[in-house]
Every structure is written in structure tokens, then in C-alpha cells.
Amino acid sequence: MIFEKCDEFKDRLAVEEFLTGRKYTYGQLKEASVRVASALYRRGYRKGDVLLAFATNSIDYVVLIMACAAAGVWFSAANPAFTAGELARQLNHCGARGLVTIPELTSVVQQAITDRDFQTSVKDLMVFGEASGFEPFQNLLDDDGKAFPDVDVDPVKDVLFLPYSSGTTGFPKGVMLSHHNVVANLLQYGAALPLGPEDKCVGLLPLFHVFGLTINLFPTLLGGASITYLPKFEPESFLTCMQEKKLTEKQLHAMMDRIVDKCKEYSMETNAKKTKTTHIGRDTKALRITVGNAELEQDSKYIYTLDT
């Protein structure tokens, strides 16, 4: 479904990182996903194995998600704010065979996999970037893609994502979402808020959360739109991104949206000289949709509240 869109919008921008400038077109996104899926298959990953991401948002995180989906590997993810004990509990519960993280979190991972209270089955440690004791994710991207698996998928029964609940009634619990579940969600969202190739969205919602997956990432790709990722919420970088990229859709938690609303006007140093005042956030004429998980400020053309 997504790969078909990658073929249709091959040369259009799909995903990018605002802070680093790294980007993939739809064609490049598909190619990278095929390469990583092939690399996972060479490493022995088969349908039903679990691979967990413990990282902040990035375009390679998106590649990992799509590669797992293509290979029949269950994709799970953990909050990068987790302690070692919290991560160990999820690794134990989901039975992850592999884990992908970022350099800043490798020490937490090392503590988690040696936690005496929770036995884990993690065999492969990978990292976006480089870190001692972890295989660079770049190695998977460098695969030739020739071992790309032909996986027989039952869309109703086979698991696509294994996100974890927030744990409001106890410890976080794994939610087994099938391909059918996710496609139904995407069709529902697309009927209410259709996106097109001219739309530009922000990827601030975390990819470890279902909100970031089924409401932010995949509806954007299905519409042929582009998504610009930020690793974390900082009002200054978000507002700068919103203005420079001329975003047409922003998806935020309600509190983030209220913070943004209060920070729309501020002074910004330019070229190390305090000579210019920029009103970031006032030039938001392109914005047409705001999506949140609770009541939002009434300052957008269309506002929908989605309970997640």
C-alpha cells in the first residue's frame, strides 16, 4: 500500500529532518526500506520476530518501520525517556530479538539487557549513527536488497505493529495491531482529513506512539505529502520549522499547541547579532489543519479533536 505510493510519487519529497537537512524522496524511501528488509532477512529475521526501536524521531526510524512491515517483522517501540528498568520490562514482555537505538541512549540499553529482574532475548544491538558495541544501522542501509523476502501476510490475523499503552491502569501493555487494524484507521482518518501532494506536515509526534504512526506518518505518505521530522519538542525550532517549511498541517498534543500559541512572537538572534526581531509563527498562512488529542486553541481553519 505504502510502496505503491512510493512508486506513484517517486521523485517527490517524502520525509526529511529539519535540523540536519537529511531527506528521502518517495523512491529513495522505498529503496532504503527494501535494503533494510533484505538485511534483516540475511540476519535471520523472519515473520513474527520482534524488533524494537528505542530512539527519537528520524527519517531512518521511518525506514526501519517500513522495512519491518515489508519483512513481516513485528515492529515495537519504547519511549526514549524510559529508564533502564522500564526498557528491560518491555523487552522482556515483547520478546524482542533486536533493538535499534541512538548513541545517546546506548548506556540505558546496556543496563536494560543486563537487568537481573527481567530476562531479555535481545541478540542484535543496532544504532542510528555509531556507538561501541552496536552495529551501525548504515550497514543495513548498505545491503544490496537482493534478499528482500516474499512474505505471505494475512492482513486480518498478522501483526504489523506492537505499540505499548501508557500504563495508566498498571504497567504498559503491548497492543497487537494487525495490518487490517491499521489500514482501517488510515481509511477513517483519510475520509475526515484527506491530504494531498501539496501538503507539508510536521513529524513531532513520537514514532514510538500510535498517534505518531497511524495519525501522523502513514496518512501523510498515503496522500503523497511530505513530513518534516524534529527529534523533540522545542517551541523555537518548531515555530521556525513551521514558518520556513510553510507547513499545512500540524499535529500536536494539546499542551504543546497551547505552548506554541503563547510563544508565537519572540526575539531571535541572527548571525550572532542581536539586530533582528523575527516574529516566528505569525507567517502561518499555509496552515490549514491542526490535529490534537484534546481541545485545542481555536486559531486554525480546521480543527479536529481525536481521542487516542
LUMDOGU-18540 format. One record per residue (C-alpha): residue number from 0; residue in one letter; x, y, z. Coordinates in nm, 4 decimals, decimal comma. Each point is the difference from the previous one (the first is absolute). Example, Ala and Ser with C-alpha at 12.3 -4.5 7.8 and 13.67 -1.06 7.14 Angstrom:
LUMDOGU-18540
<resi:0 | resn:a | xx:1,2300 | yy:-0,4500 | zz:0,7800>
<resi:1 | resn:s | xx:0,1370 | yy:0,3440 | zz:-0,0660>
//
This chain:
LUMDOGU-18540
<resi:0 | resn:m | xx:0,0000 | yy:0,0000 | zz:0,0000>
<resi:1 | resn:i | xx:0,2733 | yy:0,2465 | zz:0,1004>
<resi:2 | resn:f | xx:0,2434 | yy:-0,1411 | zz:-0,2571>
<resi:3 | resn:e | xx:-0,2592 | yy:0,0674 | zz:-0,2709>
<resi:4 | resn:k | xx:-0,0058 | yy:0,3635 | zz:0,1083>
<resi:5 | resn:c | xx:0,3806 | yy:0,0028 | zz:-0,0067>
<resi:6 | resn:d | xx:-0,0145 | yy:-0,1046 | zz:-0,3654>
<resi:7 | resn:e | xx:-0,2715 | yy:0,2526 | zz:-0,0797>
<resi:8 | resn:f | xx:0,1820 | yy:0,2940 | zz:0,1612>
<resi:9 | resn:k | xx:0,3525 | yy:-0,1280 | zz:-0,0648>
<resi:10 | resn:d | xx:0,1747 | yy:0,3348 | zz:-0,0459>
<resi:11 | resn:r | xx:-0,1937 | yy:0,1993 | zz:0,2596>
<resi:12 | resn:l | xx:0,1334 | yy:0,0734 | zz:0,3476>
<resi:13 | resn:a | xx:-0,1308 | yy:-0,2511 | zz:0,2540>
<resi:14 | resn:v | xx:0,1838 | yy:0,0538 | zz:0,3292>
<resi:15 | resn:e | xx:0,2687 | yy:0,2350 | zz:0,1240>
<resi:16 | resn:e | xx:0,1723 | yy:0,1083 | zz:0,3210>
<resi:17 | resn:f | xx:-0,0295 | yy:0,3704 | zz:0,0706>
<resi:18 | resn:l | xx:0,3138 | yy:0,0301 | zz:0,2134>
<resi:19 | resn:t | xx:0,2385 | yy:-0,2058 | zz:-0,2163>
<resi:20 | resn:g | xx:-0,1459 | yy:0,0545 | zz:-0,3460>
<resi:21 | resn:r | xx:0,0079 | yy:-0,3735 | zz:-0,0788>
<resi:22 | resn:k | xx:-0,2872 | yy:-0,1106 | zz:-0,2221>
<resi:23 | resn:y | xx:-0,1463 | yy:-0,2826 | zz:-0,2067>
<resi:24 | resn:t | xx:-0,2194 | yy:0,0235 | zz:-0,3054>
<resi:25 | resn:y | xx:-0,2747 | yy:-0,2607 | zz:-0,0260>
<resi:26 | resn:g | xx:0,2179 | yy:-0,2043 | zz:-0,2332>
<resi:27 | resn:q | xx:0,2982 | yy:0,0178 | zz:0,2347>
<resi:28 | resn:l | xx:-0,2202 | yy:-0,0898 | zz:0,2968>
<resi:29 | resn:k | xx:-0,1190 | yy:-0,3168 | zz:-0,1724>
<resi:30 | resn:e | xx:0,3518 | yy:-0,0949 | zz:-0,1088>
<resi:31 | resn:a | xx:0,1378 | yy:0,0487 | zz:0,3523>
<resi:32 | resn:s | xx:-0,2864 | yy:-0,2023 | zz:0,1495>
<resi:33 | resn:v | xx:0,0596 | yy:-0,2869 | zz:-0,2438>
<resi:34 | resn:r | xx:0,3710 | yy:0,0004 | zz:0,0830>
<resi:35 | resn:v | xx:-0,0632 | yy:-0,0124 | zz:0,3740>
<resi:36 | resn:a | xx:-0,2658 | yy:-0,2713 | zz:-0,0354>
<resi:37 | resn:s | xx:0,2493 | yy:-0,2033 | zz:-0,2019>
<resi:38 | resn:a | xx:0,2690 | yy:0,0562 | zz:0,2628>
<resi:39 | resn:l | xx:-0,2339 | yy:-0,1135 | zz:0,2770>
<resi:40 | resn:y | xx:-0,0832 | yy:-0,3164 | zz:-0,1939>
<resi:41 | resn:r | xx:0,3715 | yy:-0,0755 | zz:-0,0456>
<resi:42 | resn:r | xx:0,0394 | yy:0,0366 | zz:0,3768>
<resi:43 | resn:g | xx:-0,2644 | yy:-0,2647 | zz:0,0586>
<resi:44 | resn:y | xx:-0,3063 | yy:0,2129 | zz:0,0686>
<resi:45 | resn:r | xx:-0,3190 | yy:-0,1721 | zz:-0,1020>
<resi:46 | resn:k | xx:-0,3735 | yy:0,0668 | zz:0,0142>
<resi:47 | resn:g | xx:-0,1100 | yy:0,0392 | zz:0,3616>
<resi:48 | resn:d | xx:0,3383 | yy:0,1031 | zz:0,1411>
<resi:49 | resn:v | xx:-0,0047 | yy:0,3238 | zz:0,2001>
<resi:50 | resn:l | xx:0,2331 | yy:0,2947 | zz:-0,0537>
<resi:51 | resn:l | xx:-0,0176 | yy:0,2960 | zz:0,2379>
<resi:52 | resn:a | xx:0,1009 | yy:0,3626 | zz:-0,0552>
<resi:53 | resn:f | xx:0,1201 | yy:0,2093 | zz:0,2939>
<resi:54 | resn:a | xx:0,0718 | yy:0,3344 | zz:-0,1622>
<resi:55 | resn:t | xx:-0,1186 | yy:0,3488 | zz:-0,0850>
<resi:56 | resn:n | xx:-0,1639 | yy:0,0841 | zz:-0,3332>
<resi:57 | resn:s | xx:0,2124 | yy:-0,0180 | zz:-0,3144>
<resi:58 | resn:i | xx:-0,0409 | yy:-0,0924 | zz:-0,3646>
<resi:59 | resn:d | xx:0,1892 | yy:-0,3268 | zz:0,0532>
<resi:60 | resn:y | xx:-0,2493 | yy:-0,0855 | zz:0,2752>
<resi:61 | resn:v | xx:-0,2657 | yy:0,0200 | zz:-0,2745>
<resi:62 | resn:v | xx:0,2090 | yy:-0,2293 | zz:-0,2209>
<resi:63 | resn:l | xx:0,0234 | yy:-0,2526 | zz:0,2838>
<resi:64 | resn:i | xx:-0,3777 | yy:0,0002 | zz:0,0484>
<resi:65 | resn:m | xx:-0,0661 | yy:-0,0578 | zz:-0,3691>
<resi:66 | resn:a | xx:0,2690 | yy:-0,2674 | zz:-0,0262>
<resi:67 | resn:c | xx:-0,1487 | yy:-0,1940 | zz:0,2906>
<resi:68 | resn:a | xx:-0,3455 | yy:0,0202 | zz:-0,1566>
<resi:69 | resn:a | xx:0,1320 | yy:-0,1290 | zz:-0,3319>
<resi:70 | resn:a | xx:0,1913 | yy:-0,2857 | zz:0,1640>
<resi:71 | resn:g | xx:-0,2871 | yy:-0,1122 | zz:0,2229>
<resi:72 | resn:v | xx:0,1965 | yy:0,0981 | zz:0,3102>
<resi:73 | resn:w | xx:-0,2081 | yy:0,1369 | zz:0,2857>
<resi:74 | resn:f | xx:0,1047 | yy:0,3582 | zz:0,0678>
<resi:75 | resn:s | xx:-0,0041 | yy:0,1155 | zz:0,3608>
<resi:76 | resn:a | xx:0,1370 | yy:0,3183 | zz:0,1531>
<resi:77 | resn:a | xx:0,0801 | yy:0,1388 | zz:0,3422>
<resi:78 | resn:n | xx:-0,0107 | yy:0,3535 | zz:0,1352>
<resi:79 | resn:p | xx:0,3565 | yy:0,1421 | zz:-0,0184>
<resi:80 | resn:a | xx:-0,0621 | yy:0,1546 | zz:0,3423>
<resi:81 | resn:f | xx:-0,0247 | yy:-0,3482 | zz:0,1564>
<resi:82 | resn:t | xx:0,2342 | yy:-0,1022 | zz:0,2775>
<resi:83 | resn:a | xx:0,2043 | yy:-0,3164 | zz:-0,0427>
<resi:84 | resn:g | xx:-0,2477 | yy:-0,1892 | zz:0,2171>
<resi:85 | resn:e | xx:-0,2994 | yy:0,1149 | zz:-0,2037>
<resi:86 | resn:l | xx:0,1733 | yy:-0,0942 | zz:-0,3239>
<resi:87 | resn:a | xx:0,1004 | yy:-0,3403 | zz:0,1398>
<resi:88 | resn:r | xx:-0,3600 | yy:-0,0712 | zz:0,0935>
<resi:89 | resn:q | xx:-0,1238 | yy:0,0734 | zz:-0,3535>
<resi:90 | resn:l | xx:0,2817 | yy:-0,1992 | zz:-0,1628>
<resi:91 | resn:n | xx:-0,0890 | yy:-0,2937 | zz:0,2207>
<resi:92 | resn:h | xx:-0,3721 | yy:0,0315 | zz:-0,0624>
<resi:93 | resn:c | xx:0,0121 | yy:0,0323 | zz:-0,3803>
<resi:94 | resn:g | xx:0,2828 | yy:-0,2493 | zz:-0,0514>
<resi:95 | resn:a | xx:0,1990 | yy:0,2304 | zz:-0,2268>
<resi:96 | resn:r | xx:0,2779 | yy:-0,1687 | zz:-0,1920>
<resi:97 | resn:g | xx:0,1629 | yy:0,3242 | zz:-0,1102>
<resi:98 | resn:l | xx:0,0182 | yy:0,3604 | zz:0,1154>
<resi:99 | resn:v | xx:0,0880 | yy:0,3225 | zz:-0,1809>
<resi:100 | resn:t | xx:0,0914 | yy:0,3103 | zz:0,1979>
<resi:101 | resn:i | xx:0,1950 | yy:0,3268 | zz:-0,0218>
<resi:102 | resn:p | xx:0,3513 | yy:0,0675 | zz:0,1381>
<resi:103 | resn:e | xx:-0,1356 | yy:0,2065 | zz:0,2894>
<resi:104 | resn:l | xx:-0,2020 | yy:-0,2955 | zz:0,1317>
<resi:105 | resn:t | xx:0,2466 | yy:-0,2876 | zz:-0,0359>
<resi:106 | resn:s | xx:0,0894 | yy:0,0033 | zz:0,3696>
<resi:107 | resn:v | xx:-0,3676 | yy:-0,0391 | zz:0,0919>
<resi:108 | resn:v | xx:-0,0264 | yy:-0,2938 | zz:-0,2408>
<resi:109 | resn:q | xx:0,3069 | yy:-0,1691 | zz:0,1470>
<resi:110 | resn:q | xx:-0,1454 | yy:0,0276 | zz:0,3478>
<resi:111 | resn:a | xx:-0,3374 | yy:-0,1301 | zz:-0,1187>
<resi:112 | resn:i | xx:0,1289 | yy:-0,3161 | zz:-0,1686>
<resi:113 | resn:t | xx:0,1986 | yy:-0,0911 | zz:0,3124>
<resi:114 | resn:d | xx:-0,2848 | yy:0,0726 | zz:0,2416>
<resi:115 | resn:r | xx:-0,0246 | yy:-0,2876 | zz:0,2478>
<resi:116 | resn:d | xx:-0,3739 | yy:0,0385 | zz:0,0493>
<resi:117 | resn:f | xx:-0,0943 | yy:-0,0450 | zz:-0,3666>
<resi:118 | resn:q | xx:0,1525 | yy:-0,2552 | zz:-0,2318>
<resi:119 | resn:t | xx:0,0092 | yy:0,1227 | zz:-0,3604>
<resi:120 | resn:s | xx:0,0470 | yy:-0,1817 | zz:-0,3293>
<resi:121 | resn:v | xx:0,1784 | yy:0,2845 | zz:-0,1791>
<resi:122 | resn:k | xx:0,2723 | yy:-0,1311 | zz:-0,2299>
<resi:123 | resn:d | xx:0,0622 | yy:0,2949 | zz:-0,2312>
<resi:124 | resn:l | xx:0,0870 | yy:0,3515 | zz:0,1122>
<resi:125 | resn:m | xx:-0,0061 | yy:0,2675 | zz:-0,2703>
<resi:126 | resn:v | xx:0,0349 | yy:0,3762 | zz:0,0041>
<resi:127 | resn:f | xx:-0,0993 | yy:0,2943 | zz:-0,2178>
<resi:128 | resn:g | xx:0,3502 | yy:0,1439 | zz:-0,0306>
<resi:129 | resn:e | xx:0,2992 | yy:-0,1583 | zz:0,1705>
<resi:130 | resn:a | xx:0,0631 | yy:-0,1356 | zz:0,3494>
<resi:131 | resn:s | xx:0,2345 | yy:-0,2590 | zz:0,1469>
<resi:132 | resn:g | xx:-0,1580 | yy:-0,3441 | zz:0,0251>
<resi:133 | resn:f | xx:-0,2861 | yy:0,0861 | zz:-0,2382>
<resi:134 | resn:e | xx:-0,0250 | yy:-0,0747 | zz:-0,3719>
<resi:135 | resn:p | xx:-0,0508 | yy:0,3186 | zz:-0,2043>
<resi:136 | resn:f | xx:-0,3411 | yy:0,0143 | zz:-0,1656>
<resi:137 | resn:q | xx:0,1910 | yy:0,1193 | zz:-0,3053>
<resi:138 | resn:n | xx:0,1173 | yy:-0,3594 | zz:-0,0498>
<resi:139 | resn:l | xx:-0,3601 | yy:-0,1014 | zz:-0,0616>
<resi:140 | resn:l | xx:-0,0520 | yy:0,2932 | zz:-0,2356>
<resi:141 | resn:d | xx:0,3058 | yy:-0,1140 | zz:-0,1964>
<resi:142 | resn:d | xx:-0,1566 | yy:-0,3403 | zz:-0,0759>
<resi:143 | resn:d | xx:-0,0610 | yy:-0,0644 | zz:-0,3711>
<resi:144 | resn:g | xx:-0,3666 | yy:-0,0851 | zz:0,0581>
<resi:145 | resn:k | xx:0,0223 | yy:-0,3319 | zz:-0,1851>
<resi:146 | resn:a | xx:-0,1170 | yy:-0,2036 | zz:0,3006>
<resi:147 | resn:f | xx:-0,3246 | yy:0,1957 | zz:0,0286>
<resi:148 | resn:p | xx:-0,2460 | yy:-0,2599 | zz:0,1319>
<resi:149 | resn:d | xx:-0,3258 | yy:-0,1013 | zz:-0,1656>
<resi:150 | resn:v | xx:-0,2211 | yy:-0,0183 | zz:0,3088>
<resi:151 | resn:d | xx:-0,3484 | yy:-0,1494 | zz:-0,0007>
<resi:152 | resn:v | xx:-0,2093 | yy:0,2328 | zz:0,2172>
<resi:153 | resn:d | xx:-0,3497 | yy:-0,0549 | zz:0,1343>
<resi:154 | resn:p | xx:-0,1110 | yy:0,3626 | zz:0,0457>
<resi:155 | resn:v | xx:-0,2660 | yy:-0,0895 | zz:0,2562>
<resi:156 | resn:k | xx:0,2033 | yy:-0,2310 | zz:0,2230>
<resi:157 | resn:d | xx:0,3633 | yy:0,1038 | zz:-0,0424>
<resi:158 | resn:v | xx:0,1449 | yy:0,2659 | zz:0,2304>
<resi:159 | resn:l | xx:0,1486 | yy:0,3133 | zz:-0,1530>
<resi:160 | resn:f | xx:0,0742 | yy:0,2163 | zz:0,3037>
<resi:161 | resn:l | xx:0,0441 | yy:-0,0783 | zz:0,3680>
<resi:162 | resn:p | xx:-0,0251 | yy:0,3399 | zz:0,1717>
<resi:163 | resn:y | xx:-0,0271 | yy:0,0196 | zz:0,3777>
<resi:164 | resn:s | xx:-0,2703 | yy:0,1726 | zz:0,2008>
<resi:165 | resn:s | xx:0,0836 | yy:0,2808 | zz:0,2412>
<resi:166 | resn:g | xx:-0,0599 | yy:-0,2278 | zz:0,2967>
<resi:167 | resn:t | xx:-0,2662 | yy:0,2120 | zz:0,1698>
<resi:168 | resn:t | xx:-0,1567 | yy:-0,3095 | zz:0,1607>
<resi:169 | resn:g | xx:0,3240 | yy:-0,1803 | zz:0,0732>
<resi:170 | resn:f | xx:0,3135 | yy:-0,0761 | zz:-0,1961>
<resi:171 | resn:p | xx:0,0013 | yy:0,0784 | zz:-0,3757>
<resi:172 | resn:k | xx:-0,1604 | yy:-0,2727 | zz:-0,2086>
<resi:173 | resn:g | xx:0,0764 | yy:-0,1052 | zz:-0,3558>
<resi:174 | resn:v | xx:-0,2784 | yy:0,0680 | zz:-0,2503>
<resi:175 | resn:m | xx:0,0012 | yy:-0,2430 | zz:-0,2934>
<resi:176 | resn:l | xx:-0,1072 | yy:0,2049 | zz:-0,3023>
<resi:177 | resn:s | xx:-0,0558 | yy:-0,1944 | zz:-0,3209>
<resi:178 | resn:h | xx:0,0416 | yy:0,1342 | zz:-0,3536>
<resi:179 | resn:h | xx:-0,3798 | yy:0,0062 | zz:-0,0147>
<resi:180 | resn:n | xx:-0,0210 | yy:0,2122 | zz:0,3175>
<resi:181 | resn:v | xx:0,2454 | yy:0,2576 | zz:-0,1296>
<resi:182 | resn:v | xx:-0,1471 | yy:0,0216 | zz:-0,3512>
<resi:183 | resn:a | xx:-0,3474 | yy:0,0521 | zz:0,1477>
<resi:184 | resn:n | xx:0,1370 | yy:0,2808 | zz:0,2166>
<resi:185 | resn:l | xx:0,1673 | yy:0,1628 | zz:-0,3005>
<resi:186 | resn:l | xx:-0,3191 | yy:-0,0144 | zz:-0,2058>
<resi:187 | resn:q | xx:-0,1956 | yy:0,1566 | zz:0,2859>
<resi:188 | resn:y | xx:0,2517 | yy:0,2801 | zz:0,0385>
<resi:189 | resn:g | xx:0,0304 | yy:0,0548 | zz:-0,3738>
<resi:190 | resn:a | xx:-0,3763 | yy:0,0362 | zz:-0,0354>
<resi:191 | resn:a | xx:-0,0042 | yy:0,2752 | zz:0,2628>
<resi:192 | resn:l | xx:0,3247 | yy:0,1795 | zz:-0,0851>
<resi:193 | resn:p | xx:0,1215 | yy:-0,0880 | zz:-0,3497>
<resi:194 | resn:l | xx:0,3559 | yy:0,1070 | zz:-0,0786>
<resi:195 | resn:g | xx:0,1477 | yy:0,0622 | zz:-0,3444>
<resi:196 | resn:p | xx:0,3432 | yy:0,0386 | zz:-0,1620>
<resi:197 | resn:e | xx:0,0095 | yy:0,3720 | zz:0,0729>
<resi:198 | resn:d | xx:-0,0432 | yy:-0,0493 | zz:0,3750>
<resi:199 | resn:k | xx:0,2962 | yy:0,0380 | zz:0,2340>
<resi:200 | resn:c | xx:-0,0246 | yy:-0,1537 | zz:0,3464>
<resi:201 | resn:v | xx:0,2154 | yy:0,0073 | zz:0,3102>
<resi:202 | resn:g | xx:0,1292 | yy:-0,3197 | zz:0,1603>
<resi:203 | resn:l | xx:0,0125 | yy:0,1012 | zz:0,3627>
<resi:204 | resn:l | xx:-0,2251 | yy:-0,2671 | zz:0,1479>
<resi:205 | resn:p | xx:0,2228 | yy:-0,2880 | zz:0,1139>
<resi:206 | resn:l | xx:0,0236 | yy:-0,3019 | zz:-0,2262>
<resi:207 | resn:f | xx:-0,0034 | yy:-0,2282 | zz:0,3037>
<resi:208 | resn:h | xx:-0,3652 | yy:0,1002 | zz:0,0496>
<resi:209 | resn:v | xx:-0,2908 | yy:-0,1101 | zz:-0,2166>
<resi:210 | resn:f | xx:-0,0995 | yy:0,3675 | zz:-0,0433>
<resi:211 | resn:g | xx:0,3297 | yy:0,0611 | zz:-0,1785>
<resi:212 | resn:l | xx:-0,0441 | yy:-0,3093 | zz:-0,2171>
<resi:213 | resn:t | xx:-0,3629 | yy:-0,0222 | zz:-0,1090>
<resi:214 | resn:i | xx:-0,1009 | yy:0,3657 | zz:0,0249>
<resi:215 | resn:n | xx:0,3234 | yy:0,1746 | zz:-0,0970>
<resi:216 | resn:l | xx:0,2343 | yy:-0,2144 | zz:-0,2120>
<resi:217 | resn:f | xx:-0,2093 | yy:-0,2304 | zz:-0,2146>
<resi:218 | resn:p | xx:-0,2860 | yy:0,2371 | zz:-0,0949>
<resi:219 | resn:t | xx:0,2687 | yy:0,2399 | zz:-0,1211>
<resi:220 | resn:l | xx:0,1664 | yy:-0,2640 | zz:-0,2173>
<resi:221 | resn:l | xx:-0,3298 | yy:-0,1310 | zz:-0,1337>
<resi:222 | resn:g | xx:-0,0874 | yy:0,3494 | zz:-0,1179>
<resi:223 | resn:g | xx:0,3323 | yy:0,0554 | zz:-0,1713>
<resi:224 | resn:a | xx:0,0733 | yy:0,2873 | zz:0,2390>
<resi:225 | resn:s | xx:0,3303 | yy:0,0689 | zz:0,1767>
<resi:226 | resn:i | xx:0,0856 | yy:-0,0164 | zz:0,3677>
<resi:227 | resn:t | xx:0,2763 | yy:0,1908 | zz:0,1782>
<resi:228 | resn:y | xx:0,1330 | yy:-0,1629 | zz:0,3166>
<resi:229 | resn:l | xx:0,1219 | yy:0,1593 | zz:0,3198>
<resi:230 | resn:p | xx:0,1692 | yy:-0,2161 | zz:0,2675>
<resi:231 | resn:k | xx:-0,1839 | yy:0,1657 | zz:0,2886>
<resi:232 | resn:f | xx:-0,2342 | yy:0,2843 | zz:0,0854>
<resi:233 | resn:e | xx:0,1656 | yy:0,3394 | zz:0,0332>
<resi:234 | resn:p | xx:-0,2237 | yy:0,3005 | zz:-0,0751>
<resi:235 | resn:e | xx:0,2744 | yy:0,1954 | zz:-0,1776>
<resi:236 | resn:s | xx:0,1025 | yy:-0,2738 | zz:-0,2428>
<resi:237 | resn:f | xx:-0,3620 | yy:-0,1004 | zz:-0,0577>
<resi:238 | resn:l | xx:-0,1145 | yy:0,3518 | zz:-0,0813>
<resi:239 | resn:t | xx:0,3011 | yy:0,0554 | zz:-0,2248>
<resi:240 | resn:c | xx:-0,0800 | yy:-0,3245 | zz:-0,1792>
<resi:241 | resn:m | xx:-0,3647 | yy:0,0967 | zz:-0,0368>
<resi:242 | resn:q | xx:0,0936 | yy:0,3284 | zz:-0,1638>
<resi:243 | resn:e | xx:0,2916 | yy:-0,1111 | zz:-0,2192>
<resi:244 | resn:k | xx:-0,1706 | yy:-0,3147 | zz:-0,1295>
<resi:245 | resn:k | xx:-0,3390 | yy:0,1686 | zz:-0,0393>
<resi:246 | resn:l | xx:-0,1727 | yy:-0,2873 | zz:0,1759>
<resi:247 | resn:t | xx:-0,3619 | yy:-0,0668 | zz:-0,0894>
<resi:248 | resn:e | xx:-0,0694 | yy:-0,2408 | zz:0,2872>
<resi:249 | resn:k | xx:0,1237 | yy:-0,0143 | zz:0,3573>
<resi:250 | resn:q | xx:-0,0779 | yy:-0,2875 | zz:0,2319>
<resi:251 | resn:l | xx:0,0742 | yy:0,0613 | zz:0,3648>
<resi:252 | resn:h | xx:-0,1049 | yy:-0,0996 | zz:0,3456>
<resi:253 | resn:a | xx:-0,2339 | yy:0,2659 | zz:0,1366>
<resi:254 | resn:m | xx:0,2525 | yy:0,1347 | zz:0,2515>
<resi:255 | resn:m | xx:0,2648 | yy:0,0360 | zz:-0,2720>
<resi:256 | resn:d | xx:-0,2451 | yy:0,1964 | zz:-0,2114>
<resi:257 | resn:r | xx:-0,0773 | yy:0,2356 | zz:0,2874>
<resi:258 | resn:i | xx:0,3714 | yy:0,0552 | zz:0,0654>
<resi:259 | resn:v | xx:0,0531 | yy:0,0752 | zz:-0,3691>
<resi:260 | resn:d | xx:-0,2891 | yy:0,2461 | zz:0,0050>
<resi:261 | resn:k | xx:0,1610 | yy:0,1899 | zz:0,2884>
<resi:262 | resn:c | xx:0,3430 | yy:0,0040 | zz:-0,1663>
<resi:263 | resn:k | xx:-0,0913 | yy:0,1211 | zz:-0,3464>
<resi:264 | resn:e | xx:0,1778 | yy:0,3310 | zz:0,0398>
<resi:265 | resn:y | xx:0,3524 | yy:0,0196 | zz:0,1300>
<resi:266 | resn:s | xx:0,3416 | yy:0,1460 | zz:-0,0770>
<resi:267 | resn:m | xx:0,2532 | yy:-0,2150 | zz:-0,1802>
<resi:268 | resn:e | xx:0,3715 | yy:0,0677 | zz:-0,0411>
<resi:269 | resn:t | xx:0,1112 | yy:-0,0028 | zz:-0,3620>
<resi:270 | resn:n | xx:0,3637 | yy:-0,0495 | zz:-0,1022>
<resi:271 | resn:a | xx:0,1039 | yy:0,0402 | zz:0,3639>
<resi:272 | resn:k | xx:-0,1222 | yy:0,3594 | zz:-0,0029>
<resi:273 | resn:k | xx:-0,2943 | yy:0,1222 | zz:0,2016>
<resi:274 | resn:t | xx:-0,1160 | yy:0,2169 | zz:-0,2851>
<resi:275 | resn:k | xx:-0,3056 | yy:-0,1743 | zz:-0,1323>
<resi:276 | resn:t | xx:-0,3335 | yy:-0,0843 | zz:0,1527>
<resi:277 | resn:t | xx:-0,1837 | yy:-0,2810 | zz:-0,1726>
<resi:278 | resn:h | xx:-0,3648 | yy:-0,0681 | zz:0,0616>
<resi:279 | resn:i | xx:0,0081 | yy:-0,3737 | zz:-0,0390>
<resi:280 | resn:g | xx:-0,3428 | yy:-0,1532 | zz:-0,0229>
<resi:281 | resn:r | xx:-0,1763 | yy:0,3054 | zz:-0,1376>
<resi:282 | resn:d | xx:0,0710 | yy:-0,1061 | zz:-0,3582>
<resi:283 | resn:t | xx:-0,2161 | yy:-0,3117 | zz:0,0142>
<resi:284 | resn:k | xx:-0,2356 | yy:0,0689 | zz:-0,2888>
<resi:285 | resn:a | xx:0,0708 | yy:-0,3432 | zz:-0,1499>
<resi:286 | resn:l | xx:-0,1306 | yy:-0,1787 | zz:0,3103>
<resi:287 | resn:r | xx:-0,3440 | yy:-0,1470 | zz:-0,0577>
<resi:288 | resn:i | xx:-0,0329 | yy:-0,2905 | zz:0,2457>
<resi:289 | resn:t | xx:0,0787 | yy:-0,0409 | zz:0,3680>
<resi:290 | resn:v | xx:-0,0439 | yy:-0,3432 | zz:0,1561>
<resi:291 | resn:g | xx:0,0193 | yy:-0,0692 | zz:0,3729>
<resi:292 | resn:n | xx:-0,0925 | yy:-0,2525 | zz:0,2649>
<resi:293 | resn:a | xx:-0,2111 | yy:0,2460 | zz:0,2007>
<resi:294 | resn:e | xx:-0,1561 | yy:0,3442 | zz:-0,0332>
<resi:295 | resn:l | xx:0,2267 | yy:0,2361 | zz:-0,1946>
<resi:296 | resn:e | xx:0,0293 | yy:0,3731 | zz:-0,0463>
<resi:297 | resn:q | xx:-0,2552 | yy:0,1196 | zz:-0,2569>
<resi:298 | resn:d | xx:0,2515 | yy:0,1608 | zz:-0,2366>
<resi:299 | resn:s | xx:-0,0003 | yy:-0,2347 | zz:-0,3004>
<resi:300 | resn:k | xx:-0,2265 | yy:-0,0318 | zz:-0,2987>
<resi:301 | resn:y | xx:-0,0889 | yy:-0,3591 | zz:0,0912>
<resi:302 | resn:i | xx:0,0338 | yy:-0,1484 | zz:0,3437>
<resi:303 | resn:y | xx:-0,0787 | yy:-0,3615 | zz:0,0835>
<resi:304 | resn:t | xx:0,0288 | yy:-0,1600 | zz:0,3399>
<resi:305 | resn:l | xx:0,0983 | yy:-0,3661 | zz:-0,0079>
<resi:306 | resn:d | xx:-0,0042 | yy:-0,2130 | zz:0,3124>
<resi:307 | resn:t | xx:0,2944 | yy:-0,2421 | zz:-0,0006>
//
